[in-house]
Amino acid sequence: MGLSVLIVEDEPAILELIAFTCQSSGIDVSRAANVAEAKKCLEHKEPDLILLDWMLPDRPGIDWLRELRKDEYFHDVPVIMLTARGLEEDKVAGLNNGADDYIVKPFSPKELVARIKAVVRRHGDGEENVLTCGPLKMDKNKFEVTVDKKVLKLSVVEFNLLSLFAQHPGRVYSRQQIIDKVWGYDSSIDERTIDVHMLRLRKHLASTSMKDFIETIRGLGYKGVKPLVTASL
Ligand code: CA
């Protein structure tokens, strides 16, 4: 799947210009006209990056950014602030509050796309590609999963499912949310198929210390159980 960006911008003409620019470069876009809408989009699909306007009708973008950086699930989503405010102190404030980059309007479409790619690349280069959750370790670059240093052989789907739960342990996902996140928005996967994949994933985990990691939440979906925090000596 290609890059996905959530654009939060209240001026329709600018929103469409950005969306057009992104889509022309093969970037998948979601649109939000204010912070409230942006939050809803985020619940539905976690983008690779958020382009966030500073001045929005319901709340200042920077205000939401500050909140986002403290969020249990979304604190590490890369954010580029996009704004007409070009003052140095504004840029500094943006970066100090957790923005990964800052672009002043009017911007060049080419530069915008280059900056998006640069931020996402930087973000993906670090230890982000190695995910740990208790005794579980997942290396996305090597496509390698270990529990207590023992290698598990998972299919791509099982790997993606497990990384979803390991990324946000404690969070409940409905079957539809799992489909959106693992297969993508407009896939035609049946909700029952999820249960089959989950069963297989559980079988892989059954012989490990993560055997109870995946929990079924009746009437809702599934969650990954938060690993116990062991005190470091
Ligand atoms: Ca605005």
Residues whose N, C-alpha, C, O or C-beta is under 5 A from the ligand:
A	BS01	CA	D10 D53 M55 L56
